[in-house]
Amino acid sequence: MPPALLAVGHGSRDRAAAASTRALLRLVRSLRPELTVHCCFLDLARPSLAEALSRLRGTETVLVPLLLGTGYHVRVDLPEALAAARLPRARLAPALGPHPLLAEALADRLTEAGAPPGAPVVLAGAGSSDPAALADTERMARLLATRIGRPVTPAHLSAAAPTPQQAVAALRAAGHPDVALAGYLLSPGFFARRAATTAATWTTAPLGAHPAVARLVLHRYDQALAATALPTAA
């Protein structure tokens, strides 16, 4: 039996966010039926991370953060939670992003939103006060630009500039009346609603249960297994 996969979502008060996460994990299970897949959330939704870790005590587990950058949650919160839970048979995978598979999903969402191939694109990340997380969004913008063959402007929905509103306005002022906004977000909720308030002509849906995102969850799981070896039992 392979180690279990514990997907750790950010959490939201919006029920649609949890539903989106569970839809993504149903797709993950369909891609690898032999794998046991569990779900928990860092905040605002249940089961909590602590509850999930308690239930998995003694089970070989890989935690896969359903997070798009290596911010504070990945660098501090998750390692501390694992240490507190005293689960020697648990591994922590990298954050999902940035990654070319996310560029594939973002490009598809732009097409679904109706954005034509020539439209300038703003990539709207959630934002953070963590420079590493902001750098991840900027790197993701470069990956998306490579995928779609045109420049992509990174923007941040909180805590940093430019905001999506500012980035869209700058492109319009530069002579581009029609701008596409790609939401670099996994699920519906507060940030997705904020992203929809810009003057962009086209705004994408969150990444959600996209096949490329499901493949990336499994890729991060496999990476964690390959990168570490569990201690031998005494």
C-alpha positions as CSV (number, residue, x, y, z in Angstrom):
1,M,0.0,0.0,0.0
2,P,1.5,3.3,-1.0
3,P,1.8,6.1,1.6
4,A,-1.4,8.2,2.0
5,L,-1.7,11.6,0.4
6,L,-2.9,14.4,2.7
7,A,-3.8,17.4,0.7
8,V,-3.7,20.6,2.8
9,G,-5.8,23.4,1.5
10,H,-5.7,27.0,2.8
11,G,-9.3,27.1,3.9
12,S,-12.1,29.6,3.4
13,R,-15.4,30.6,4.8
14,D,-16.8,30.2,1.3
15,R,-18.3,26.8,0.9
16,A,-17.6,26.8,-2.8
17,A,-13.8,26.9,-2.0
18,A,-14.0,23.6,0.0
19,A,-16.2,22.1,-2.7
20,S,-13.6,23.1,-5.4
21,T,-10.8,21.5,-3.3
22,R,-12.8,18.2,-3.0
23,A,-13.6,18.2,-6.7
24,L,-9.8,18.5,-7.4
25,L,-9.1,15.6,-5.1
26,R,-11.8,13.4,-6.8
27,L,-9.8,14.0,-10.0
28,V,-6.6,13.1,-8.2
29,R,-8.1,9.8,-7.0
30,S,-9.4,9.0,-10.5
31,L,-5.9,9.4,-11.9
32,R,-4.4,7.1,-9.2
33,P,-7.1,4.8,-7.7
34,E,-4.8,2.8,-5.6
35,L,-3.8,5.9,-3.6
36,T,-5.6,6.9,-0.4
37,V,-6.2,10.6,-0.6
38,H,-7.3,12.7,2.5
39,C,-8.1,16.4,2.7
40,C,-7.7,19.0,5.5
41,F,-7.5,22.8,5.8
42,L,-5.1,25.2,7.5
43,D,-7.9,27.6,8.6
44,L,-11.7,28.3,8.4
45,A,-12.8,24.9,7.3
46,R,-12.7,21.3,8.6
47,P,-11.2,18.9,9.1
48,S,-8.3,21.0,10.4
49,L,-4.7,20.0,9.9
50,A,-4.4,19.0,13.5
51,E,-7.5,16.8,13.2
52,A,-6.2,15.1,10.1
53,L,-2.7,14.5,11.5
54,S,-4.2,12.9,14.6
55,R,-6.3,10.5,12.6
56,L,-3.3,9.5,10.5
57,R,-1.0,8.8,13.4
58,G,1.0,5.7,12.6
59,T,0.2,5.9,8.9
60,E,2.8,6.6,6.4
61,T,1.7,10.0,4.9
62,V,2.8,12.6,2.4
63,L,1.4,16.1,3.0
64,V,0.9,18.0,-0.2
65,P,0.2,21.7,0.3
66,L,-2.5,23.0,-2.0
67,L,-0.7,26.3,-2.1
68,L,0.7,28.1,-5.1
69,G,3.9,29.5,-3.5
70,T,6.5,28.8,-0.9
71,G,5.3,31.3,1.7
72,Y,5.0,31.2,5.5
73,H,2.6,28.3,5.6
74,V,5.0,26.0,3.7
75,R,8.2,27.2,5.4
76,V,6.9,27.5,9.0
77,D,3.3,26.4,9.7
78,L,3.4,23.0,8.1
79,P,6.8,21.9,9.4
80,E,5.8,23.1,12.9
81,A,2.5,21.2,12.8
82,L,4.4,18.0,11.7
83,A,6.9,18.4,14.5
84,A,4.1,19.0,17.1
85,A,2.2,15.9,15.9
86,R,5.3,13.8,16.2
87,L,4.7,11.8,13.0
88,P,8.1,10.3,12.0
89,R,6.3,8.5,9.1
90,A,5.2,11.8,7.4
91,R,6.8,13.7,4.6
92,L,6.1,17.3,3.4
93,A,5.9,17.9,-0.4
94,P,6.8,21.3,-2.0
95,A,4.1,23.9,-2.7
96,L,2.3,23.4,-6.0
97,G,3.7,26.5,-7.7
98,P,5.3,27.8,-9.6
99,H,5.3,25.0,-12.2
100,P,4.7,24.6,-16.0
101,L,1.6,22.4,-15.3
102,L,0.0,25.5,-13.7
103,A,0.9,27.5,-16.8
104,E,-1.0,24.8,-18.8
105,A,-4.0,25.2,-16.6
106,L,-3.9,29.0,-16.6
107,A,-3.7,29.0,-20.4
108,D,-6.7,26.8,-20.6
109,R,-8.7,29.1,-18.3
110,L,-7.8,32.1,-20.4
111,T,-9.1,30.3,-23.5
112,E,-12.3,29.3,-21.6
113,A,-12.8,32.9,-20.6
114,G,-12.7,33.9,-24.2
115,A,-9.5,35.8,-24.2
116,P,-8.0,36.0,-27.7
117,P,-4.4,35.0,-28.4
118,G,-3.2,38.5,-28.8
119,A,-4.6,40.0,-25.6
120,P,-2.2,41.3,-22.9
121,V,-2.4,39.3,-19.7
122,V,-2.2,40.2,-16.0
123,L,-1.6,37.3,-13.6
124,A,-3.3,38.1,-10.3
125,G,-1.9,36.2,-7.4
126,A,-3.3,36.4,-3.9
127,G,-0.4,38.5,-2.6
128,S,1.7,38.3,0.4
129,S,4.1,40.2,2.7
130,D,6.6,37.4,2.1
131,P,9.1,38.3,-0.6
132,A,9.5,34.6,-1.5
133,A,5.8,34.2,-2.2
134,L,5.8,37.4,-4.4
135,A,8.8,36.0,-6.3
136,D,6.9,32.8,-6.9
137,T,4.1,34.8,-8.5
138,E,6.6,36.6,-10.7
139,R,8.2,33.4,-11.8
140,M,4.8,32.0,-12.6
141,A,4.1,35.0,-14.8
142,R,7.2,34.2,-16.7
143,L,6.2,30.5,-17.1
144,L,2.8,31.6,-18.3
145,A,4.3,34.0,-20.8
146,T,6.5,31.2,-22.2
147,R,3.4,29.0,-22.5
148,I,1.2,31.5,-24.3
149,G,4.0,33.4,-26.2
150,R,3.4,36.9,-25.0
151,P,4.2,39.1,-22.0
152,V,2.4,38.5,-18.7
153,T,2.3,41.2,-16.0
154,P,2.4,39.8,-12.4
155,A,0.0,41.5,-9.9
156,H,-1.0,40.9,-6.3
157,L,-4.5,41.0,-4.8
158,S,-3.2,42.0,-1.3
159,A,-0.1,43.3,0.5
160,A,2.0,44.2,-2.5
161,A,2.0,46.3,-5.7
162,P,1.0,46.4,-8.4
163,T,-2.6,45.4,-7.7
164,P,-4.5,43.8,-10.6
165,Q,-6.5,47.1,-10.9
166,Q,-3.2,49.0,-11.3
167,A,-1.8,46.5,-13.8
168,V,-4.9,46.5,-15.9
169,A,-5.1,50.3,-15.9
170,A,-1.5,50.6,-16.9
171,L,-2.0,48.3,-19.9
172,R,-5.1,50.2,-20.9
173,A,-3.2,53.5,-20.6
174,A,-0.5,52.1,-22.8
175,G,-2.9,51.6,-25.6
176,H,-4.4,48.1,-24.9
177,P,-8.2,48.6,-24.5
178,D,-8.8,44.9,-23.9
179,V,-6.9,43.1,-21.2
180,A,-7.2,39.6,-19.9
181,L,-6.9,38.8,-16.2
182,A,-5.7,35.4,-15.2
183,G,-6.5,34.6,-11.6
184,Y,-3.6,32.7,-10.1
185,L,-6.0,31.2,-7.5
186,L,-7.0,27.6,-6.8
187,S,-10.5,28.1,-5.5
188,P,-13.5,30.5,-5.4
189,G,-13.7,32.9,-2.5
190,F,-12.7,36.4,-1.4
191,F,-9.7,36.8,-3.7
192,A,-11.5,35.5,-6.7
193,R,-14.3,38.0,-6.1
194,R,-11.8,40.8,-5.7
195,A,-10.1,39.7,-9.0
196,A,-13.4,40.0,-10.8
197,T,-13.7,43.8,-9.9
198,T,-11.0,45.0,-12.3
199,A,-11.6,46.7,-15.7
200,A,-10.3,43.6,-17.5
201,T,-12.3,42.5,-20.5
202,W,-11.9,38.8,-19.7
203,T,-11.3,37.3,-16.2
204,T,-10.6,33.6,-15.7
205,A,-12.2,31.2,-13.3
206,P,-10.0,29.8,-10.5
207,L,-7.8,26.9,-11.5
208,G,-10.0,24.4,-9.5
209,A,-10.3,20.8,-10.7
210,H,-8.2,21.2,-13.8
211,P,-6.5,18.0,-15.0
212,A,-3.1,19.6,-15.0
213,V,-3.5,20.7,-11.4
214,A,-4.4,17.1,-10.4
215,R,-1.4,15.8,-12.2
216,L,0.7,18.4,-10.4
217,V,-0.6,17.3,-7.0
218,L,0.5,13.7,-7.8
219,H,3.9,15.0,-9.1
220,R,4.6,16.8,-5.8
221,Y,3.6,13.6,-3.9
222,D,6.0,11.6,-6.0
223,Q,8.7,14.2,-5.5
224,A,8.4,14.0,-1.7
225,L,8.7,10.2,-1.8
226,A,11.7,10.3,-4.0
227,A,13.5,13.1,-2.0
228,T,13.4,11.5,1.4
229,A,13.8,8.2,3.0
230,L,11.9,7.2,6.2
231,P,14.0,6.1,9.2
232,T,14.4,2.3,9.6
233,A,12.3,1.0,12.5
234,A,14.4,-0.2,15.5
